[in-house]
Amino acid sequence: MSYRIAINGYGRIGQSVLRALYERGLQHQLQVVALNELSDIETLTYLTRYDTTHGRFPLPVSHDGQHLLINGDKIRVLSIEDPQQLPWAELDVDLVMDCSGSFSNLAQAQKHLDSGAQRLLFSNPASTDIDATVIFGFNHQQLQAEHRVASAASCTTNCLVPVLDLLDRQFGIVNGVTTTVHSAMNDQPVIDSYHRTDLRLTRSALQSIIPVDTGLSKGIDRLLPHLAGRFECLHLRVPTINVSLMDLSINLASDASAQAVNRLMQASSCQGPLQQLMGYTEEAHASVDFNRDPRSVIIDGTQTRVSGQRLLKMICWFDNEWGYANRMLDVTDHWLRLRKIFD
Ligand SMILES: NC(=O)c1ccc[n+]([C@@H]2O[C@H](COP(=O)([O-])OP(=O)(O)OC[C@H]3O[C@@H](n4cnc5c(N)ncnc54)[C@H](OP(=O)(O)O)[C@@H]3O)[C@@H](O)[C@H]2O)c1
């Protein structure tokens, strides 16, 4: 069975989702029928064909003025800011992936549904009144066929939550602090520029390590409610274009060693629900080695330390674009298959 997908917001994540969909050969079961982006079709086609981070698109890409053409597939291109004006009913859209970053609550999602979309999946954390916030491989079973609005959480929670869950089950977690070291994003200027709400987002992404606000501790509270209030989180943007890492410091509830923690992580990467989603390495890596890695998290076993039996320090790598785009596809595929069973 084939489902009809629209991508709203065709920036880093929207483009990564489309490319990953084609690279995985999912274009027949998840047929992308429309892209909505506040730009012109010429630029959108160019940015699909050439990508500094992910390389050239693996198939021929062109346009006919109204459609992006990928290897003969016609994808309608729209440029409409207000979701209530989008032609989702006419296009018979089963699911909108909202990758715009402009929307994050049920009322905003409802506008897409009012326009005729059957479902909406946010590429960012959203308000608590949506149907589900899911991390594929951790809690995606919570999605139900009758759900209408969901979020695939954030790239950082996709990396962190499965790791915290494993540690908590094995050793218990008292509390912890995390620092995300994240590559630059499109909300930062190349050289200093004005920003309406955040002074730190006025500064050049090329020249500095820049601390920015993060909602990660709220994400942990929502996804692991029994650990609510036990984590403080920092986030640093660094001058690289892709791939990030999570630096964890955790007080464990029972004694552990670096070897025992690594054994747990290695075993979980080889078997069980995280098998395809978690990696484990003891090689000497730099961040660029994980560019285009589709997994949610890769544990760097060489950096695991335990101080005084209970203070654990770990480093986890993740491709913030490619890993997350692949999880958006996994969640979409899983959710729409539920509908098939339900229907
Ligand atoms: N990049 C990552 O590593 C990453 C990972 C996981 C999740 N996310 C989340 O995914 C979302 C998008 O991030 P991104 O990095 O892809 O940002 P991005 O590169 O800025 O892409 C967002 C795109 O959506 C467009 N847009 C904004 N409002 C729109 C609207 N009303 N209708 C149609 N298009 C609209 C933007 O156009 P304009 O530029 O003209 O406004 C922009 O091209 C954010 O919430 C982000 O937190 C990002």
PDBQT file of the ligand as one rigid body, heavy atoms in Angstrom, charges set to zero:
ROOT
HETATM    1  N1  LIG A 401      18.925  20.619  11.906  1.00  0.00    +0.000 N 
HETATM    2  C1  LIG A 401      18.916  19.698  12.857  1.00  0.00    +0.000 C 
HETATM    3  O1  LIG A 401      19.946  19.152  13.231  1.00  0.00    +0.000 OA
HETATM    4  C2  LIG A 401      17.615  19.284  13.488  1.00  0.00    +0.000 A 
HETATM    5  C3  LIG A 401      17.519  17.994  14.049  1.00  0.00    +0.000 A 
HETATM    6  C4  LIG A 401      16.306  17.592  14.603  1.00  0.00    +0.000 A 
HETATM    7  C5  LIG A 401      15.240  18.458  14.633  1.00  0.00    +0.000 A 
HETATM    8  N2  LIG A 401      15.369  19.714  14.105  1.00  0.00    +0.000 N 
HETATM    9  C6  LIG A 401      14.211  20.609  14.163  1.00  0.00    +0.000 C 
HETATM   10  O2  LIG A 401      13.570  20.616  12.889  1.00  0.00    +0.000 OA
HETATM   11  C7  LIG A 401      13.051  21.922  12.625  1.00  0.00    +0.000 C 
HETATM   12  C8  LIG A 401      13.673  22.452  11.331  1.00  0.00    +0.000 C 
HETATM   13  O3  LIG A 401      15.067  22.546  11.513  1.00  0.00    +0.000 OA
HETATM   14  P1  LIG A 401      16.039  22.778  10.265  1.00  0.00    +0.000 P 
HETATM   15  O4  LIG A 401      17.415  22.658  10.816  1.00  0.00    +0.000 OA
HETATM   16  O5  LIG A 401      15.619  21.931   9.118  1.00  0.00    +0.000 OA
HETATM   17  O6  LIG A 401      15.732  24.314   9.965  1.00  0.00    +0.000 OA
HETATM   18  P2  LIG A 401      15.884  25.104   8.585  1.00  0.00    +0.000 P 
HETATM   19  O7  LIG A 401      17.054  24.593   7.834  1.00  0.00    +0.000 OA
HETATM   20  O8  LIG A 401      15.814  26.550   8.927  1.00  0.00    +0.000 OA
HETATM   21  O9  LIG A 401      14.570  24.668   7.777  1.00  0.00    +0.000 OA
HETATM   22  C9  LIG A 401      13.266  25.115   8.060  1.00  0.00    +0.000 C 
HETATM   23  C10 LIG A 401      12.653  25.579   6.743  1.00  0.00    +0.000 C 
HETATM   24  O10 LIG A 401      11.252  25.747   6.899  1.00  0.00    +0.000 OA
HETATM   25  C11 LIG A 401      10.882  26.951   6.259  1.00  0.00    +0.000 C 
HETATM   26  N3  LIG A 401       9.643  27.479   6.849  1.00  0.00    +0.000 N 
HETATM   27  C12 LIG A 401       9.494  28.226   7.969  1.00  0.00    +0.000 A 
HETATM   28  N4  LIG A 401       8.187  28.496   8.185  1.00  0.00    +0.000 NA
HETATM   29  C13 LIG A 401       7.504  27.904   7.177  1.00  0.00    +0.000 A 
HETATM   30  C14 LIG A 401       6.128  27.813   6.839  1.00  0.00    +0.000 A 
HETATM   31  N5  LIG A 401       5.170  28.436   7.572  1.00  0.00    +0.000 N 
HETATM   32  N6  LIG A 401       5.772  27.103   5.739  1.00  0.00    +0.000 NA
HETATM   33  C15 LIG A 401       6.717  26.508   4.969  1.00  0.00    +0.000 A 
HETATM   34  N7  LIG A 401       8.047  26.558   5.232  1.00  0.00    +0.000 NA
HETATM   35  C16 LIG A 401       8.435  27.243   6.327  1.00  0.00    +0.000 A 
HETATM   36  C17 LIG A 401      12.058  27.874   6.484  1.00  0.00    +0.000 C 
HETATM   37  O11 LIG A 401      12.028  28.912   5.554  1.00  0.00    +0.000 OA
HETATM   38  P3  LIG A 401      12.670  30.344   5.977  1.00  0.00    +0.000 P 
HETATM   39  O12 LIG A 401      14.107  30.108   6.197  1.00  0.00    +0.000 OA
HETATM   40  O13 LIG A 401      12.339  31.204   4.803  1.00  0.00    +0.000 OA
HETATM   41  O14 LIG A 401      11.945  30.771   7.233  1.00  0.00    +0.000 OA
HETATM   42  C18 LIG A 401      13.234  26.931   6.301  1.00  0.00    +0.000 C 
HETATM   43  O15 LIG A 401      13.650  26.840   4.955  1.00  0.00    +0.000 OA
HETATM   44  C19 LIG A 401      13.398  22.769  13.860  1.00  0.00    +0.000 C 
HETATM   45  O16 LIG A 401      12.304  22.752  14.747  1.00  0.00    +0.000 OA
HETATM   46  C20 LIG A 401      14.573  22.046  14.465  1.00  0.00    +0.000 C 
HETATM   47  O17 LIG A 401      14.697  22.259  15.858  1.00  0.00    +0.000 OA
HETATM   48  C21 LIG A 401      16.524  20.127  13.509  1.00  0.00    +0.000 A 
ENDROOT
TORSDOF 0
